[in-house]
Amino acid sequence: MTYLEEIKEHIDQFPGMPPLCQSLIAHLGDPETEFKTIRDLVKYDPGLTADILKFANSSYFGALQGVNSLQTALVRLGTKMVMELILSLSVTSRLLPCLPGYGLMAKDLLKHSIWTAVAAQELANMLNMKQVDMIFTVGLMHDLGKLIMDPFVQFERLQFNKVFETLKASFEQEERHILGFDHAQAGAMILEKWNLGPQIVAGIRWHHEPDKADEYQDLIYLIHLADMLALSEGIGTGIYGMQYTVSQKTIQILGLKKHHIEYVASTTMDKMKELETILG
């Protein structure tokens, strides 16, 4: 069996979304989804209700006054953000293990994913990109494919080191060269399996190669830059984190200035610890 066949077999065996999230998926992208629909899906899950209340009361969402009911929390956060939070909370426990192939210790992937999600959302807010949906969810899930690829990367560690010395390629190119597949492709296939829709799938698939994306470019460039900022801050770099490259078109397409990036890096770090406590 080739590596590609083994990887696809692992993807097929990857656990599905929890039943609540499967029910929620039907409402993704529907602007007419009502509070009552979300409330009725959530209200019988006390753990999830508690997490939503924590978010609603967090400084991340600018809470000035505490809320203690699910209904009030839904009003404060809005249906779109609540759906994103539910999807995000469903995957956080999967981002906790160490990934020795990538040189990531326990919780490193989760910290990197939260940092990327927050930074991408901060960038979107600063640029007033209100039309871009699912930013936080895509940011949190962008490296989900590393869970599939890690044992293969670990097994071929010596080959990866050798190829990098000779080709000087970015790491996703090395993955494809050695294994026939990269972690962005693996992550996109998982999300296709979960029926999370083309926007989220594209955000994960092209987060290292945004120039190749045909659709959802604003979302993809936001995730790409946020991911690179996380790595530049030393969040979840592991062994190969500095072997990824930044698209030269990113700054131009997003219309960013240097002070924008500096501000986002600063504010993201400030908001990290609180969200880590809630999501971790």
C-alpha positions as CSV (number, residue, x, y, z in Angstrom):
1,M,0.0,0.0,0.0
2,T,1.4,3.4,-1.0
3,Y,1.6,6.3,1.5
4,L,-1.3,8.0,-0.4
5,E,-3.5,5.0,0.0
6,E,-2.7,4.7,3.7
7,I,-3.3,8.4,4.3
8,K,-6.7,8.2,2.6
9,E,-7.6,5.2,4.6
10,H,-6.7,7.1,7.8
11,I,-9.0,10.0,6.7
12,D,-11.8,7.5,6.0
13,Q,-11.4,6.2,9.6
14,F,-11.2,9.7,11.2
15,P,-14.1,10.2,13.7
16,G,-17.0,12.2,12.5
17,M,-18.6,15.2,14.1
18,P,-20.7,14.9,17.2
19,P,-24.5,14.5,16.6
20,L,-25.2,18.1,17.7
21,C,-22.8,19.5,15.1
22,Q,-24.3,17.3,12.4
23,S,-27.6,18.9,13.2
24,L,-26.1,22.3,13.1
25,I,-24.4,21.8,9.8
26,A,-27.8,22.0,8.0
27,H,-28.1,25.6,9.2
28,L,-24.6,26.8,8.2
29,G,-24.7,29.7,5.8
30,D,-28.4,30.3,6.3
31,P,-28.9,33.9,7.4
32,E,-32.5,33.1,8.3
33,T,-31.5,30.7,11.1
34,E,-33.3,31.9,14.2
35,F,-32.2,32.1,17.8
36,K,-34.8,29.5,18.7
37,T,-33.4,26.9,16.3
38,I,-29.9,27.2,17.9
39,R,-31.3,27.4,21.4
40,D,-33.3,24.2,20.9
41,L,-30.2,22.4,19.6
42,V,-28.0,23.5,22.5
43,K,-30.3,23.7,25.6
44,Y,-30.1,20.0,26.5
45,D,-26.3,20.0,26.6
46,P,-25.2,21.6,29.9
47,G,-21.5,21.5,29.1
48,L,-22.0,23.4,25.8
49,T,-24.4,25.8,27.4
50,A,-21.7,26.6,30.0
51,D,-19.1,27.1,27.4
52,I,-21.3,29.5,25.4
53,L,-22.0,31.5,28.6
54,K,-18.2,31.7,29.2
55,F,-17.7,33.1,25.7
56,A,-20.5,35.6,26.1
57,N,-19.0,36.8,29.4
58,S,-15.5,37.0,28.1
59,S,-13.5,40.2,27.4
60,Y,-12.8,38.7,24.0
61,F,-16.4,39.7,23.0
62,G,-16.2,43.0,24.9
63,A,-18.5,41.9,27.7
64,L,-19.2,44.8,30.1
65,Q,-22.2,43.2,31.8
66,G,-22.5,39.6,32.8
67,V,-25.2,37.3,31.2
68,N,-26.5,34.1,32.9
69,S,-29.0,32.7,30.4
70,L,-28.5,30.9,27.1
71,Q,-31.1,33.2,25.4
72,T,-29.2,36.4,26.4
73,A,-25.9,34.8,25.4
74,L,-27.3,34.0,22.0
75,V,-28.5,37.6,21.6
76,R,-25.1,39.0,22.6
77,L,-23.0,36.7,20.4
78,G,-25.4,36.3,17.4
79,T,-26.4,33.0,15.7
80,K,-23.5,33.0,13.3
81,M,-20.8,33.3,16.0
82,V,-22.6,30.7,18.2
83,M,-22.6,28.2,15.3
84,E,-18.9,28.9,14.8
85,L,-18.2,28.4,18.5
86,I,-20.1,25.1,18.6
87,L,-18.1,23.8,15.7
88,S,-14.9,25.0,17.2
89,L,-15.6,23.5,20.6
90,S,-16.3,20.1,18.9
91,V,-12.7,19.9,17.6
92,T,-10.6,21.4,20.3
93,S,-10.1,18.2,22.2
94,R,-8.6,16.6,19.1
95,L,-5.9,19.3,18.9
96,L,-4.5,18.4,22.4
97,P,-2.2,15.4,21.7
98,C,1.5,15.8,21.0
99,L,2.5,15.3,17.3
100,P,6.1,14.0,17.4
101,G,6.4,14.0,13.6
102,Y,6.0,17.7,13.6
103,G,7.8,18.2,16.8
104,L,4.8,19.6,18.6
105,M,4.3,19.0,22.3
106,A,0.8,18.4,23.9
107,K,-1.4,21.4,23.4
108,D,1.0,23.1,21.0
109,L,-1.3,22.5,18.0
110,L,-4.3,23.8,20.0
111,K,-2.4,27.0,21.0
112,H,-1.3,27.6,17.4
113,S,-4.8,27.0,16.2
114,I,-6.4,29.4,18.7
115,W,-3.7,32.1,17.9
116,T,-4.4,31.7,14.2
117,A,-8.2,31.9,14.7
118,V,-8.0,35.0,16.9
119,A,-5.4,36.8,14.6
120,A,-7.5,36.1,11.5
121,Q,-10.6,37.5,13.2
122,E,-8.7,40.5,14.4
123,L,-7.4,41.2,10.9
124,A,-10.9,40.9,9.5
125,N,-12.4,43.3,12.1
126,M,-9.6,45.8,11.6
127,L,-10.1,45.7,7.8
128,N,-13.9,45.8,8.2
129,M,-14.3,42.6,6.2
130,K,-17.8,41.8,7.6
131,Q,-18.7,39.8,4.5
132,V,-16.2,37.1,5.3
133,D,-17.8,34.2,7.3
134,M,-16.5,31.3,9.4
135,I,-13.1,33.0,10.0
136,F,-12.7,31.8,13.6
137,T,-13.7,28.2,12.7
138,V,-11.4,27.9,9.7
139,G,-8.5,29.4,11.8
140,L,-9.1,26.8,14.5
141,M,-9.3,23.9,12.1
142,H,-6.7,24.9,9.6
143,D,-4.1,22.3,10.7
144,L,-6.5,19.5,11.5
145,G,-4.8,17.5,8.7
146,K,-1.6,17.3,10.8
147,L,-3.4,14.7,13.0
148,I,-3.5,12.4,9.9
149,M,-0.1,13.2,8.5
150,D,1.9,13.1,11.8
151,P,2.9,9.3,11.9
152,F,3.9,9.4,8.2
153,V,6.0,12.5,8.7
154,Q,7.6,11.0,11.8
155,F,8.5,7.7,9.9
156,E,10.1,9.7,7.1
157,R,11.9,12.3,9.3
158,L,15.4,11.6,7.9
159,Q,14.0,11.9,4.3
160,F,12.4,15.2,5.1
161,N,15.6,16.6,6.5
162,K,17.5,15.4,3.5
163,V,15.0,16.8,1.0
164,F,14.9,20.2,2.7
165,E,18.7,20.5,2.4
166,T,18.6,19.8,-1.3
167,L,15.3,21.3,-2.6
168,K,14.9,24.2,-0.1
169,A,11.1,23.8,-0.7
170,S,8.3,24.9,1.6
171,F,7.2,22.2,3.9
172,E,3.8,21.4,2.3
173,Q,5.8,20.8,-1.0
174,E,8.1,18.5,0.9
175,E,5.0,16.6,2.2
176,R,3.7,16.1,-1.3
177,H,7.1,15.2,-2.6
178,I,7.8,12.5,0.0
179,L,4.3,11.3,0.9
180,G,2.2,12.2,-2.1
181,F,-0.1,14.4,0.0
182,D,0.1,17.3,2.4
183,H,-1.6,18.2,5.7
184,A,-3.7,20.9,4.0
185,Q,-5.1,18.4,1.6
186,A,-5.7,15.9,4.4
187,G,-7.6,18.5,6.5
188,A,-9.7,19.6,3.5
189,M,-10.7,15.9,2.9
190,I,-11.8,15.6,6.6
191,L,-14.0,18.6,6.3
192,E,-15.5,17.4,3.1
193,K,-16.3,14.2,4.9
194,W,-18.0,16.3,7.6
195,N,-20.0,18.2,4.9
196,L,-18.8,21.5,6.3
197,G,-19.3,23.3,3.0
198,P,-16.9,24.6,0.2
199,Q,-15.9,27.8,2.0
200,I,-14.5,26.0,5.1
201,V,-12.9,23.3,2.9
202,A,-11.2,25.9,0.7
203,G,-9.9,27.8,3.7
204,I,-8.2,24.7,5.0
205,R,-7.1,23.4,1.6
206,W,-5.3,26.6,0.4
207,H,-4.1,28.2,3.7
208,H,-0.4,27.6,2.7
209,E,-0.9,28.4,-1.0
210,P,-3.5,31.1,-1.2
211,D,-2.4,32.2,-4.7
212,K,-3.9,29.0,-6.1
213,A,-7.4,29.5,-4.7
214,D,-10.1,30.4,-7.2
215,E,-12.7,31.3,-4.5
216,Y,-13.0,32.7,-1.0
217,Q,-9.7,34.6,-1.4
218,D,-10.3,37.1,1.4
219,L,-10.9,34.3,3.9
220,I,-7.9,32.3,2.7
221,Y,-5.4,35.2,2.7
222,L,-6.6,36.1,6.2
223,I,-6.0,32.5,7.5
224,H,-2.7,32.3,5.6
225,L,-1.4,35.5,7.1
226,A,-2.7,34.7,10.6
227,D,-1.0,31.3,10.4
228,M,2.3,32.9,9.4
229,L,2.0,35.5,12.2
230,A,1.5,32.7,14.7
231,L,4.6,30.9,13.5
232,S,6.7,34.1,13.5
233,E,5.7,34.6,17.1
234,G,6.9,31.1,17.9
235,I,3.5,29.7,18.5
236,G,3.4,26.0,17.5
237,T,6.4,26.1,15.2
238,G,7.7,22.6,16.2
239,I,10.5,21.3,14.0
240,Y,9.3,22.5,10.6
241,G,7.3,25.6,11.4
242,M,9.8,28.0,9.9
243,Q,9.9,26.1,6.6
244,Y,6.7,27.6,5.3
245,T,6.7,30.6,3.0
246,V,4.5,33.7,3.0
247,S,2.7,34.6,-0.2
248,Q,4.0,37.9,-1.6
249,K,0.5,38.9,-2.7
250,T,-0.9,38.8,0.8
251,I,-0.2,42.3,1.9
252,Q,-1.4,43.8,-1.4
253,I,-4.6,41.8,-1.6
254,L,-5.6,42.5,2.0
255,G,-4.5,46.1,1.8
256,L,-2.4,45.9,4.9
257,K,0.2,48.3,6.4
258,K,3.0,47.4,8.8
259,H,1.2,48.9,11.7
260,H,-1.8,46.7,11.1
261,I,0.3,43.6,11.5
262,E,2.0,44.9,14.6
263,Y,-1.3,45.8,16.2
264,V,-2.9,42.4,15.4
265,A,0.1,40.5,16.8
266,S,-0.1,42.5,20.0
267,T,-3.9,42.2,20.5
268,T,-3.9,38.5,19.7
269,M,-1.4,37.7,22.4
270,D,-3.5,39.7,24.9
271,K,-6.6,37.6,24.1
272,M,-4.9,34.2,23.9
273,K,-4.9,33.2,27.5
274,E,-8.6,33.7,28.1
275,L,-9.6,31.8,25.1
276,E,-7.1,29.0,25.8
277,T,-8.8,28.5,29.2
278,I,-12.3,28.3,27.6
279,L,-11.3,26.1,24.6
280,G,-8.6,24.1,26.2
